[in-house]
């Protein structure tokens, strides 16, 4: 049983429109495992459903359009409504209000670098367009960082699927995606621990002054 492979079969029937649609959908459907779908798309590229370049470009364009739409929507809503919406969306994908507020504070200090790297963190990447609009990040700066980050994220997982099936023909994309998810969760937990340790050490140094 391989549900991701079944989903990719449907995407393949729609061609480029299917790739654009799945890229757009991952921005608005938190339950959709973006990394897993991208891995399965990379596996399908090895089976000549599409080229790797078309897969990266199509999914990235859809994801970029969805993120930009969220950014523009928040800019239009205003700060008060936007903060409330950000907390609602964050809660649905497992982010506490405290973490969201801390993320906003961190973003203010390093906007451009964070715009790119935010797209490489599974949960943060979904709320960042909302956060960027709240922070007043310029549209051009946001679009550039967003585009680079999405290309890195999509390219990484599509390439992982493509090369994995070359090494292991008949690979089950759903099982492989679960292993990648476990790795991502581990990396995110380690990053969170390091962030807390660094914050604790900084507060301790400030107290000693």
N, C-alpha and C positions, 0 to 999 in steps of 0.2 A: 504493500500500500504506500503510495507516494502522492499525497494531496498537492504538494507544490508542483510536481511534474504535471498533474492534471490541470492546474491553474495556468501553467506556462503553455500547455497545449492550446488552451482557449486564447491566450495572448497571441500565440503564433498565428492563429486563424485570422486575427485582425491586423497582423503585420505591424507597421510603424504606428498606426493608431492605437494598437494594443499596448505597445511599449510606452507611448505618451500617456495613455490612460492609467496604467499601473503606477507610473511615476507620479502622476497627479494624485491618485487614490491614497498613496502611502502618507501623504501630508494630512489627509482628513480622516483616515481610518487607523487610529492608534493600534488596533488589534492586528493589523496587517504587518507581518514580520518583514520589514523592508530588506534586511540583510538576506533572509531566506529566499525571498522572491528573486533577488539579484543573483544569488548563487545559482538558483534553478535556471535563470535566464542565461547565465554563463555556460551552464551545462548544455542547454539547448543550442547555444552558438556553436558548440563543438559538433552538434548534429546537423549543422547547416540550416537551422531555422532562421538565422540572421547572422550577420557578421558581428564580431566583438565591437567594432567601432560603431555600428548602427545601434547595437544594444545599449552601449554607454551613452551615446548622443540622445537616443529616444527617451530613455528613462530619466536622464539628467534634465532634459528639456521639460518633461512633465513635472518633475519634482521642483524645478526652479520656478515654473509658472505658478504652482500651488503655493510655494513659500512666499513669492512676491505678492500674490493676491492676499494672503494673510497679513503681510506687512502693511499693504495699502489700506486694508480694512481697518486695522488697528489705528493707523494714522488718522483715518476719517472718524473713528468713534470718539476719540479724546481719551485723556489719561484715566479718569475715574472709572469709566466703563471698561477700559482696556485692562486695568489692573485686576478687576473682578473677573473678567473673562480669562485672563492668564492663570489665575488661581483655580478656576473651574477646570480648564484644560489640563493644567499640571496635575490636579488631583486625580483626573481620570487615567493618567498614564503613570501614576505612582509617585509623583513628586509632592512633597509636603510644602505648605506655604512658607515655612522657614527656609527650606532649601531654595525655593524660587526667589525669595527676597535676597538671600545670600548670593545667588547667581547673578541677579541684577546688579548688586553692588560690585561684584567681580568684573562684570561686563563693562561697567562705566570706566574702569581703570585701564582696560586693554581692548578697546573696541575692535580695531582692525584685525589683530591676531585672533581674537576670540571669534570673530565672524567666520573665519575659515575653520578653526578647530572645533567650533560648536557643532559643525555638521559631521563630525567624526565621533560624537558621543550619542549613543542610541536614544536616550530620552530627551536630552537637552536640545538635540537637533530639531525636534518637533515644535518646541516652544520658543526657540530663538527668534523666528521672524516676529512674533508678538513682542518679545523682550526688546528687540532692536528698535521697533517702532516706538515703544515706550521711552527708550533712552534717547530718541531723537537722532539715531544714526542716519546720516545722509543716504539718500536713495542710491547714488552711484557707488558709494563705499560699501553699502549693504549688498548691492547686486554683485559687485566684483568678488567680495569675500564669499558670498553665498555660492556663486557659480564655481569658484575654485574648490570649495569644500565639498559640494555635491559631486563634482567630477572625481575627486579623490575617493569619496565613499562608494559611489557606484562603480567606478573603475576597479577598486580593490576587490569587491565581492564578486563582480562579474568575472574578473580574471581568476579569482580563487576557484569558482565553479568550473571555468573553462580548463584550467590546468589540472584540477583535481580529477576530472573525468578522463583526461588524457592519461593520467597515471593509474587510475582505477576505473576501467571501463565497466559500465553497468551500475555506477554509483547511485545510491538512493539519495536524491537531493534533499528530501525532508530530514532524513537522519543526519546528513552532513550539516544541514542548516542548524539543527539542534546542538551539534557539537560546537559550531561557531558561536551560537548564542551563549553557550556555557562559558566559552573563552571571553566573549565580550563582557559578560556579567562579572567575571573574575577581574578583568582589567579595570572595569569601572569601580568595583569595590576597592581595589588597590589604590586607584587614583583618589578616591574619596578619603581613604585612610591617610594617604600622603598629604592631601590638602588640609585635613584636620590637624595633623601633626605639625605642619608648617605654620598654620594659624595659631596653634597653641604655643609654639616656640616664639613666634613674633609677639604675642601678647605677654609672654613671660619676660622677654627682653625689654619691652616697653614698661613693664611694672618695675623692673630692676633699676631703671634710669632715675 
